Amino acid sequence: MAEAMELKIYSKEDRLKVAAILIDNGYTVSQGKRQRTPTGKTLDYFLKVTEDGDNADTSK
């Protein structure tokens, strides 16, 4: 399996749209979140994307 990439996307709606496009094109996608700073309350949301040759490319 290839190396994973993280895409920071702040809007939930945008994350879902981008995830749908990536999944349709054969990528494995998961969502994650982490604190922006160790003591802060602000969270960063991201998509973790991995190219996976076993997934179907349904964009065709």
N, C-alpha and C positions, 0 to 999 in steps of 0.2 A: 504494500500500500504506500502511496506517495505521502510526502510531508504535508501536514495540515497548515492552513492559512487562516488567520483571524481577520474578519472584516468588522470594524466598528461601525454600527449603524444605530443611531439613537432612537429613531422612530419605530415603534412596534410594527406599524403598518408597512413601512418600508422594508423591515427585516423579513416579514412574511412574504412580500412580493419578490424580493431578491432570492430568498430561500426556494420559493416555488420555481423560479427560472433556473436556478442551479440544479435542483433536483430533476427537472425535466431534461436537463442536459447531461445527466449521468453522474452528478457529484453526490457525495455523502455530506449532509449538512446537519449540524446540531447548533443549538443556541446556548449561550453562556452569559454569565454576569460575574463581575468582580468589583470590589471596592476600588474607587479611583485612587484613594490614598489610604494608608493603614488606619488612620484615625477618622477619616471622613465618612459622611453618610451618603455621599454621591456614588452611584453605581455606574459602571460602564457596561453596556450590553453589546454583544458581538455574536457573529455567526462563525462557527468553526467549520471550514470547508476542506474536504479532502477529495482528490481525484481518485475514482475507484473504477477500474476497468471491468469489474464484475457487474456494475450497475448498468441498467438499460438506458440508452440515449433515446428518449422519447420525443425529442424535438423535431424529428423528421416526419 
